[in-house]
Amino acid sequence: MSIDFRARFRFNRPYDQSNGKEESIIPYNHNGKIPSLSCFESDRGRIINSAAIRRLQQKTQVFPLERNSSVRSRLTHSMEVQQVGRHIVQQIYKMLGRDAERYGLESLERHFESIVEMACLMHDVGNPPFGHFGEQAINDWFHHYIPLKAATIPLPEPLQRDLTEFEGNAQAVRLVHSILSLNLTYTQISAILKYTRRGDELSPKTLQAQGHQFTAGELQYLKKKVGYYLSEEIFIDKLYRSLSLEKGNRAPFSYIMEAADDISYGVADIEDAVEKGIIDIEQTSAALKAEYQRLRQTDYPNAAQETMDSIVETALASATRANNCAVSHFFITLRVEISKRLPKHAAEQFIHNIEAIYHGNLDRALIEDDSTEHVLVETLKNVAKKHAFCDKEVEARELQGYQIITGLLEFYKPLLELSREQFEAIVGGENKPLLPARLYKKLPNKHMRAYENALKAIQRGDSPGGYSLDEDSWEYYFRVRLIQDYISGMTDQFAFDEFRALSVIDSL
C-alpha cells in the first residue's frame, strides 16, 4: 500500500472563516503541495488562548482541591506531555532521515510537531472536576436517572447508552468543536480522537460477553472506550472523509499523543506523592525496583533484567551528590534516564509500524509491545497507583469530589424534569417554575448556544446516527448534554464552591 502522510495534514476546517458557512469536503489530491504551516499556527493560537486550556490550571492531576502549587495541575501535566510529544516527533524525523520523503513527510516536521504538541496540550480538556472519580459520578447518576426518564421520553436504548457513558476524551472533542467552536482544522482535532467508538455503540467487552467472536481487524483496543458522542457524529464523519481515513480507525498523531501521556504521568504522579510526603525517595526506589521485577517475572520475561535497577541507582546517586534539593535531583535524573529510552522507543515503534499507523489500524498503544520500555511504563503506572492514588487523603478527596458532582446533578435535576414546552418557556424568558428558572440563568451562554444549534440542525433534518426520533426526544437528548457540558466544564474549586452555595440555599 502506498503511504502519503500529506493526506493526513489537511488545512480545511469545519466552517469557512470568510462567511461562517460549512466548508465542502475536498477529497485529497496528490499534487506535490505542502500544507501551509500558518493553518496549524492558527490552530495553536486558538487552542492556547481558549478558556478550556485556562481551566486546566484549576483542575488537579491526582490531588483534588490541592493548594500546594508545587503539585501538578492538569495544565502543568499537559505542558509536560506536550514536551514529550515534541521530542517523539523529533526522534521520528531523526531516524527517518531521507526516508521522510518516501512517506510524504518531507518539509512537514514543524507541522507535525505543532499538531502533536497541541494535541498533547488538549488531551485532558474534556475531563470533569475530580478526574476519573468525576467521570464515574456523572455516569453513575445518569445510569440511574436516564432509564427512569425513558419511561416518559422515548429514548432508544442506544441513545440511553450514549448519555450514560460520559468520557473525558469524547467530551474533549465535543468541547473544542460543538461548545467552544474553535473551528480547528480537521487534522488538529483528529489528533485528540484517542478512541474511535461512538457513544451509542456497544463496547468490545459487552460484545464479548454477548458471545461475539472478534476477528483481528475489529480494533478492540481503539474502541475500548467512547471516543465521541452521537451528538458529534455528523462532524466526525466529515473529519474522516476529509482525512481519507476509514471510519473507526485512528489518526497517526493520536498514537504519539497517547505515548507522550503514558511516558509523562507515571513519573509525575510519583513525584507529586513525594512532594506531598506520602512516600519518600528511598521507598520510591525500592517500589520501582520491586514492581519492575515482579512484572518481568510474571508477564514480560523478555524485558531486560537490570534496566530499572540501573535507572534508580543513577537517580539515587544524583540525589546523594546534591548539596540541596535531593528530591528534585532524584526526579530530574529519573526523568532524564526515562527520557533517554521511552521517546526513542516510541519513535522506533512508529516507524516500525508506519503503514498500520498511517492507516490508523494499529490496535494497541505505541509502547505496549511487551518490550523493556513497555515494562518501564507499566512499572511507573503501577507504583503511582499503589502509592499515590491509594493514599487516604487522595481517596478522601475523591469521595468528596464524587459527592460534589452527584450533589450538583441533583441540584440541576429540576431542569431535566421539565417538559419541552416548560423548558422552552424558560429559555424564552418565563420565570416559572421558579426554581428551574433560577437554575437556567446560571447556565453559560456558550452551552446554551450549543444546545440551540443542535436543535436547529435537527429541524433541518440533520439527525445524527440515522435515528428516526421525534423532536421532543432529540430536544431531551441535547438538554441532558447541556447539563453534562456545564457540570463537566467546571474546575474543581468552582464545583466545590457551587455545591456549597447551592447546599446553603437548599437548607434554607
C-alpha positions as CSV (number, residue, x, y, z in Angstrom):
1,M,0.0,0.0,0.0
2,S,1.3,3.5,-0.8
3,I,1.8,5.9,2.1
4,D,1.5,9.6,1.7
5,F,1.2,11.4,5.0
6,R,0.2,14.6,3.3
7,A,-3.3,13.2,3.1
8,R,-3.4,13.5,6.9
9,F,-2.2,17.1,7.0
10,R,-5.3,18.8,5.8
11,F,-5.8,22.5,6.4
12,N,-9.6,22.6,5.8
13,R,-11.8,23.5,8.7
14,P,-15.5,22.7,9.5
15,Y,-16.6,26.3,8.7
16,D,-15.4,28.7,6.1
17,Q,-13.9,31.6,8.0
18,S,-15.0,34.1,5.4
19,N,-18.7,33.5,5.7
20,G,-19.2,31.2,8.7
21,K,-20.9,28.5,6.5
22,E,-19.9,24.9,6.4
23,E,-16.9,24.1,4.1
24,S,-17.3,21.5,1.5
25,I,-15.2,18.3,1.9
26,I,-12.4,18.4,-0.7
27,P,-11.0,14.9,-1.4
28,Y,-7.3,14.6,-1.0
29,N,-5.5,15.0,-4.4
30,H,-1.7,14.4,-4.5
31,N,-0.4,17.5,-6.2
32,G,3.0,17.8,-4.5
33,K,2.0,20.8,-2.4
34,I,2.9,21.1,1.2
35,P,0.0,22.4,3.5
36,S,0.7,25.9,4.8
37,L,2.2,25.9,8.3
38,S,0.2,29.1,9.1
39,C,-3.0,27.0,9.3
40,F,-1.6,24.9,12.1
41,E,-0.1,28.0,13.7
42,S,-3.6,29.5,13.7
43,D,-4.8,26.3,15.5
44,R,-2.0,26.8,18.1
45,G,-3.3,30.3,18.8
46,R,-6.9,29.3,19.1
47,I,-6.0,26.4,21.5
48,I,-3.6,28.3,23.7
49,N,-5.9,31.2,24.1
50,S,-9.0,29.1,24.7
51,A,-10.9,29.0,28.0
52,A,-10.6,25.2,28.0
53,I,-6.8,25.5,28.4
54,R,-7.1,28.1,31.1
55,R,-9.4,26.0,33.2
56,L,-6.8,23.2,33.3
57,Q,-4.8,25.3,35.7
58,Q,-7.6,24.8,38.3
59,K,-8.0,21.1,37.8
60,T,-5.6,19.0,39.7
61,Q,-3.9,15.9,38.3
62,V,-4.0,13.5,41.2
63,F,-4.9,15.5,44.4
64,P,-8.2,17.3,44.1
65,L,-8.6,20.8,45.6
66,E,-4.8,20.9,46.2
67,R,-3.5,24.2,47.5
68,N,0.2,23.3,47.1
69,S,1.3,24.9,43.9
70,S,4.3,22.5,43.6
71,V,1.8,19.7,42.9
72,R,0.8,19.4,39.3
73,S,-2.4,20.7,37.8
74,R,-3.9,19.4,34.6
75,L,-2.3,22.3,32.8
76,T,1.3,21.7,34.1
77,H,0.9,18.0,33.4
78,S,-0.3,18.7,29.8
79,M,2.7,21.0,29.3
80,E,5.0,18.2,30.2
81,V,3.1,15.8,27.9
82,Q,3.5,18.5,25.2
83,Q,7.2,18.5,25.5
84,V,7.5,14.7,25.3
85,G,5.2,14.6,22.2
86,R,7.5,17.2,20.5
87,H,10.6,15.0,21.4
88,I,9.0,11.9,19.9
89,V,8.3,13.7,16.6
90,Q,11.9,15.0,16.5
91,Q,13.1,11.4,17.1
92,I,10.9,10.1,14.3
93,Y,12.4,12.6,11.8
94,K,16.0,11.9,13.1
95,M,15.5,8.2,12.5
96,L,13.7,8.6,9.1
97,G,16.3,10.9,7.6
98,R,15.9,10.9,3.8
99,D,13.1,8.2,4.1
100,A,10.8,11.1,5.2
101,E,10.3,11.8,1.5
102,R,9.3,8.2,0.9
103,Y,6.3,8.6,3.2
104,G,5.3,12.1,2.1
105,L,6.7,13.6,5.4
106,E,9.4,15.8,3.9
107,S,9.1,19.5,4.8
108,L,6.4,18.7,7.4
109,E,8.4,18.4,10.6
110,R,7.2,21.7,12.0
111,H,3.6,21.0,11.0
112,F,3.9,17.5,12.7
113,E,5.4,19.0,15.9
114,S,2.8,21.6,16.2
115,I,-0.1,19.2,15.7
116,V,1.2,16.7,18.2
117,E,2.1,19.4,20.7
118,M,-1.3,21.0,20.6
119,A,-3.0,17.5,20.9
120,C,-0.9,16.9,24.0
121,L,-1.9,20.2,25.5
122,M,-5.6,19.5,24.8
123,H,-5.7,15.8,25.7
124,D,-7.3,16.4,29.2
125,V,-9.6,19.4,28.3
126,G,-12.7,17.2,28.4
127,N,-12.0,15.8,31.9
128,P,-14.6,16.8,34.5
129,P,-13.8,18.1,38.0
130,F,-12.1,15.5,40.2
131,G,-10.8,13.4,37.3
132,H,-11.9,9.8,36.9
133,F,-14.0,10.0,40.0
134,G,-15.9,12.9,38.5
135,E,-16.5,10.8,35.4
136,Q,-17.7,7.9,37.5
137,A,-20.1,10.2,39.4
138,I,-21.6,11.6,36.2
139,N,-22.0,8.1,34.8
140,D,-23.5,6.6,37.9
141,W,-26.0,9.4,38.3
142,F,-27.2,9.2,34.7
143,H,-27.2,5.3,34.7
144,H,-29.8,5.6,37.5
145,Y,-31.7,8.6,36.1
146,I,-32.0,8.1,32.3
147,P,-33.8,4.7,32.3
148,L,-36.4,6.2,34.7
149,K,-36.9,9.2,32.4
150,A,-37.1,7.0,29.3
151,A,-40.5,5.8,30.6
152,T,-41.9,9.2,29.7
153,I,-39.5,10.4,27.0
154,P,-38.9,7.9,24.1
155,L,-35.2,7.3,24.2
156,P,-34.0,4.2,22.4
157,E,-31.5,2.1,24.3
158,P,-28.5,3.2,22.1
159,L,-29.3,6.9,23.0
160,Q,-29.5,6.0,26.6
161,R,-26.1,4.3,26.3
162,D,-24.7,7.4,24.7
163,L,-25.9,9.6,27.6
164,T,-24.7,7.3,30.3
165,E,-21.1,6.7,29.1
166,F,-19.6,10.1,29.8
167,E,-15.9,10.0,28.8
168,G,-13.3,12.8,29.0
169,N,-11.9,12.0,25.6
170,A,-15.3,12.3,23.9
171,Q,-16.1,15.4,25.9
172,A,-12.8,17.0,24.6
173,V,-14.0,16.6,21.0
174,R,-17.4,18.0,21.9
175,L,-15.8,20.9,23.8
176,V,-13.5,22.1,21.1
177,H,-16.0,21.7,18.3
178,S,-19.6,22.0,19.5
179,I,-19.3,24.2,22.6
180,L,-16.3,26.5,22.0
181,S,-16.5,26.3,18.2
182,L,-12.7,26.8,17.9
183,N,-13.0,25.8,14.2
184,L,-9.8,23.9,14.3
185,T,-8.5,22.1,11.2
186,Y,-9.8,18.5,10.9
187,T,-6.2,17.4,11.2
188,Q,-5.8,19.0,14.6
189,I,-9.0,17.6,16.0
190,S,-8.1,14.1,14.7
191,A,-5.1,14.2,16.9
192,I,-7.2,14.1,20.1
193,L,-9.5,11.4,18.8
194,K,-7.9,8.8,21.0
195,Y,-10.6,6.2,20.8
196,T,-13.0,5.6,17.9
197,R,-16.1,4.1,19.3
198,R,-19.3,6.2,19.1
199,G,-21.2,6.6,22.4
200,D,-24.3,4.6,21.3
201,E,-22.3,1.6,20.2
202,L,-21.6,-1.4,22.4
203,S,-18.2,-1.8,23.8
204,P,-16.0,-4.7,22.8
205,K,-16.2,-6.0,26.4
206,T,-20.0,-6.1,26.2
207,L,-20.0,-7.7,22.8
208,Q,-17.6,-10.4,24.0
209,A,-19.9,-11.0,27.0
210,Q,-22.8,-11.5,24.5
211,G,-20.8,-14.2,22.7
212,H,-19.3,-12.1,19.8
213,Q,-16.1,-13.7,18.4
214,F,-13.7,-10.9,17.4
215,T,-11.5,-11.1,14.3
216,A,-8.1,-9.5,14.0
217,G,-9.4,-6.4,12.2
218,E,-12.1,-5.3,14.6
219,L,-9.9,-2.9,16.6
220,Q,-10.9,-3.8,20.1
221,Y,-8.3,-1.6,21.7
222,L,-9.2,1.5,19.7
223,K,-12.9,1.0,20.7
224,K,-12.5,0.0,24.3
225,K,-13.7,3.5,25.4
226,V,-16.1,6.0,23.9
227,G,-14.2,8.3,21.5
228,Y,-17.0,10.7,20.6
229,Y,-20.7,11.1,21.3
230,L,-23.6,10.7,18.9
231,S,-24.0,14.4,19.1
232,E,-20.8,14.9,17.1
233,E,-21.4,12.0,14.7
234,I,-22.0,14.2,11.6
235,F,-18.9,16.3,12.3
236,I,-16.7,13.2,12.9
237,D,-18.0,11.7,9.6
238,K,-16.8,14.8,7.8
239,L,-13.4,14.6,9.6
240,Y,-12.9,11.0,8.4
241,R,-13.8,11.9,4.8
242,S,-11.6,14.9,4.9
243,L,-8.6,13.0,6.1
244,S,-9.3,9.9,3.8
245,L,-9.4,7.7,6.9
246,E,-11.5,4.6,7.2
247,K,-14.2,5.1,9.9
248,G,-13.2,3.5,13.2
249,N,-9.5,4.0,12.6
250,R,-7.3,6.5,14.3
251,A,-5.2,9.4,13.0
252,P,-1.4,8.9,13.2
253,F,-0.9,11.9,15.6
254,S,-3.1,10.4,18.3
255,Y,-0.7,7.4,18.7
256,I,2.1,9.9,19.6
257,M,-0.1,11.9,21.9
258,E,-1.1,8.8,23.8
259,A,2.5,7.6,24.1
260,A,3.6,11.1,25.4
261,D,0.9,10.9,28.1
262,D,1.9,7.4,29.1
263,I,5.5,8.4,29.4
264,S,4.8,11.5,31.4
265,Y,2.2,10.8,34.0
266,G,3.9,7.9,35.8
267,V,6.9,9.8,37.0
268,A,4.9,12.9,37.6
269,D,2.3,11.2,39.8
270,I,5.0,9.6,41.9
271,E,6.9,12.9,42.2
272,D,3.7,14.6,43.4
273,A,3.2,11.9,46.0
274,V,6.8,12.5,47.3
275,E,6.1,16.3,47.4
276,K,3.0,15.6,49.5
277,G,5.0,13.4,51.9
278,I,3.1,10.3,51.1
279,I,6.2,8.4,50.1
280,D,10.0,9.2,50.2
281,I,12.7,8.6,47.5
282,E,14.1,5.6,49.3
283,Q,10.6,4.0,49.4
284,T,10.1,5.1,45.8
285,S,13.3,3.5,44.7
286,A,12.5,0.2,46.4
287,A,9.0,0.1,45.0
288,L,10.2,0.8,41.4
289,K,12.8,-2.0,41.6
290,A,10.4,-4.5,43.1
291,E,7.5,-3.7,40.7
292,Y,9.7,-3.9,37.6
293,Q,11.0,-7.3,38.7
294,R,7.5,-8.6,39.5
295,L,6.2,-7.6,36.1
296,R,9.2,-9.0,34.3
297,Q,8.9,-12.4,36.1
298,T,5.1,-12.7,35.8
299,D,4.2,-11.1,32.4
300,Y,7.2,-9.8,30.5
301,P,10.0,-12.3,30.6
302,N,11.8,-10.7,27.6
303,A,12.4,-7.4,29.4
304,A,16.0,-6.6,30.4
305,Q,16.7,-7.7,33.9
306,E,18.7,-4.7,35.3
307,T,17.2,-1.7,33.4
308,M,15.1,-0.3,36.3
309,D,17.7,-1.0,38.9
310,S,20.3,0.9,36.8
311,I,17.9,3.9,36.3
312,V,17.0,4.1,40.0
313,E,20.6,3.8,41.2
314,T,21.7,6.6,38.8
315,A,18.9,8.8,40.3
316,L,19.8,7.9,43.8
317,A,23.5,8.8,43.2
318,S,22.4,12.1,41.8
319,A,20.3,12.8,44.9
320,T,23.3,11.8,47.2
321,R,25.6,14.2,45.4
322,A,23.2,17.1,45.6
323,N,24.1,19.8,48.2
324,N,20.4,20.9,48.2
325,C,17.1,19.7,46.9
326,A,18.0,16.0,46.9
327,V,14.4,15.0,45.9
328,S,14.4,17.4,43.0
329,H,17.7,15.9,41.7
330,F,16.4,12.4,42.1
331,F,13.4,13.1,39.9
332,I,15.3,15.2,37.4
333,T,17.7,12.3,36.9
334,L,14.9,9.7,36.9
335,R,13.1,11.7,34.2
336,V,16.2,12.2,32.1
337,E,17.0,8.4,32.3
338,I,13.5,7.6,31.3
339,S,13.5,10.1,28.5
340,K,16.7,8.6,27.1
341,R,14.7,5.4,26.4
342,L,11.0,5.9,26.0
343,P,10.6,8.7,23.4
344,K,13.2,7.0,21.3
345,H,11.4,3.7,21.6
346,A,8.1,5.3,20.8
347,A,9.6,6.8,17.6
348,E,11.1,3.4,16.7
349,Q,7.7,1.8,17.1
350,F,6.1,4.5,15.0
351,I,8.5,3.8,12.1
352,H,8.4,0.0,12.5
353,N,4.5,0.1,12.3
354,I,4.3,3.1,10.0
355,E,1.9,1.5,7.5
356,A,-0.6,0.5,10.2
357,I,-0.2,3.9,11.9
358,Y,-0.7,5.7,8.6
359,H,-4.0,3.8,8.0
360,G,-4.9,4.1,11.7
361,N,-5.5,0.4,12.4
362,L,-2.6,-0.4,14.7
363,D,-4.8,-1.8,17.5
364,R,-2.6,-1.0,20.5
365,A,-0.8,1.8,22.2
366,L,2.5,2.7,20.6
367,I,4.7,1.5,23.6
368,E,2.5,-1.5,24.6
369,D,4.7,-4.1,22.8
370,D,6.0,-6.3,25.6
371,S,9.4,-4.7,25.5
372,T,11.6,-3.4,28.3
373,E,10.3,0.1,27.6
374,H,6.7,-1.2,28.0
375,V,7.6,-2.7,31.4
376,L,9.2,0.6,32.5
377,V,5.9,2.4,31.7
378,E,3.8,-0.2,33.4
379,T,6.1,-0.1,36.5
380,L,5.7,3.7,36.8
381,K,1.9,3.4,36.4
382,N,1.6,0.7,39.0
383,V,3.8,2.3,41.6
384,A,1.8,5.5,41.2
385,K,-1.5,3.6,41.7
386,K,-0.2,1.7,44.7
387,H,1.5,4.6,46.5
388,A,-0.2,7.8,45.3
389,F,-3.8,7.0,44.3
390,C,-4.4,4.7,47.2
391,D,-3.3,7.3,49.8
392,K,-6.1,8.0,52.4
393,E,-6.0,11.7,51.7
394,V,-6.4,11.1,47.9
395,E,-9.3,8.7,48.5
396,A,-11.0,11.1,50.9
397,R,-10.8,13.9,48.3
398,E,-12.1,11.6,45.6
399,L,-15.1,10.6,47.8
400,Q,-15.7,14.3,48.4
401,G,-15.5,15.0,44.7
402,Y,-17.9,12.2,44.0
403,Q,-20.4,13.7,46.4
404,I,-20.0,17.2,45.0
405,I,-20.7,16.0,41.4
406,T,-23.6,13.9,42.5
407,G,-25.0,16.8,44.5
408,L,-24.7,19.3,41.7
409,L,-26.6,16.9,39.3
410,E,-29.3,16.6,42.0
411,F,-29.5,20.4,42.2
412,Y,-29.8,20.8,38.4
413,K,-32.2,17.9,38.1
414,P,-35.3,20.2,38.0
415,L,-34.2,21.4,34.6
416,L,-34.4,17.8,33.3
417,E,-37.8,17.2,34.9
418,L,-39.5,19.9,32.8
419,S,-41.5,19.1,29.7
420,R,-40.1,20.5,26.4
421,E,-42.7,23.3,26.5
422,Q,-41.9,24.3,30.0
423,F,-38.1,24.4,29.3
424,E,-38.6,26.4,26.1
425,A,-40.8,28.9,28.0
426,I,-38.0,29.4,30.5
427,V,-35.5,29.8,27.6
428,G,-37.9,32.4,26.2
429,G,-37.8,34.4,29.4
430,E,-40.6,32.9,31.5
431,N,-39.8,32.9,35.2
432,K,-42.0,29.9,36.2
433,P,-41.5,27.3,37.6
434,L,-39.4,29.5,39.8
435,L,-36.6,27.1,40.8
436,P,-35.8,25.7,37.3
437,A,-35.9,29.3,36.0
438,R,-33.3,30.4,38.5
439,L,-31.1,27.4,37.7
440,Y,-31.4,28.1,34.0
441,K,-30.0,31.6,34.5
442,K,-26.8,30.0,35.8
443,L,-26.1,28.1,32.6
444,P,-23.3,29.8,30.4
445,N,-24.3,31.2,27.1
446,K,-21.9,29.0,25.2
447,H,-23.6,25.9,26.5
448,M,-27.0,27.2,25.6
449,R,-25.8,28.1,22.0
450,A,-24.5,24.6,21.6
451,Y,-28.0,23.3,22.7
452,E,-29.8,25.6,20.4
453,N,-27.5,25.0,17.4
454,A,-28.1,21.2,17.8
455,L,-31.9,21.6,17.8
456,K,-31.7,23.8,14.7
457,A,-29.7,21.1,12.9
458,I,-32.4,18.5,13.9
459,Q,-35.1,20.8,12.5
460,R,-33.1,20.9,9.2
461,G,-33.2,17.1,9.1
462,D,-29.6,16.5,10.3
463,S,-30.3,13.7,12.7
464,P,-27.1,12.0,13.9
465,G,-26.8,8.3,13.6
466,G,-29.7,7.8,11.3
467,Y,-32.2,7.6,14.2
468,S,-35.8,8.4,13.4
469,L,-36.9,10.2,16.5
470,D,-39.4,13.0,17.1
471,E,-38.1,16.4,18.0
472,D,-39.1,16.0,21.7
473,S,-36.8,13.1,22.1
474,W,-33.9,14.9,20.4
475,E,-34.6,18.0,22.5
476,Y,-34.3,16.0,25.7
477,Y,-31.2,14.3,24.5
478,F,-29.5,17.7,24.0
479,R,-30.9,19.0,27.2
480,V,-29.1,16.2,29.0
481,R,-25.9,17.0,27.1
482,L,-26.4,20.7,28.2
483,I,-26.3,19.7,31.9
484,Q,-23.4,17.4,31.4
485,D,-21.5,20.1,29.5
486,Y,-22.0,22.6,32.3
487,I,-21.1,20.2,35.2
488,S,-18.1,18.6,33.4
489,G,-16.7,22.0,32.4
490,M,-16.3,23.2,36.0
491,T,-13.0,23.5,37.7
492,D,-12.5,21.6,41.0
493,Q,-12.8,24.7,43.0
494,F,-15.8,26.1,41.1
495,A,-17.6,22.8,41.5
496,F,-16.9,22.8,45.3
497,D,-18.0,26.5,45.7
498,E,-21.1,25.9,43.6
499,F,-22.0,22.8,45.6
500,R,-21.5,24.6,48.9
501,A,-23.5,27.7,47.7
502,L,-26.5,25.5,46.5
503,S,-26.3,23.4,49.6
504,V,-26.8,26.5,51.7
505,I,-29.8,27.6,49.6
506,D,-31.3,24.1,49.8
507,S,-31.1,24.0,53.5
508,L,-32.9,27.3,54.0
